[in-house]
């Protein structure tokens, strides 16, 4: 919403085996392939025409939290093509501890 005001943001939630997958797709300018890993580094920000002022910590912290929980956070080009980016959060699905009562 910050990089493409007025354009839609799409949210997809699905299951991949034992992982929960949340994908957020925007219709903004996108992130060049060479910057897709760098934007997750501490104090890193995307540069260029659509860069915004920030500390460069949000994606770094988000990825660290995902990894601390056994998951990951990544960014890719939209699967169906077109402009924008697709951020994908993968987290292990919660499993009820053995021996607990059914709900």
Secondary structure, 3 states (H helix, E strand, C coil): CCCCCCCCEEEEEEEECCEEEEEEEECCCCCCHHHCCHHHCCCCCCCCCCCCCCCCCHHHHHHHHHHHCCCEEEEECCCCCCCCCEEEEEEECCCCCCCCCCC
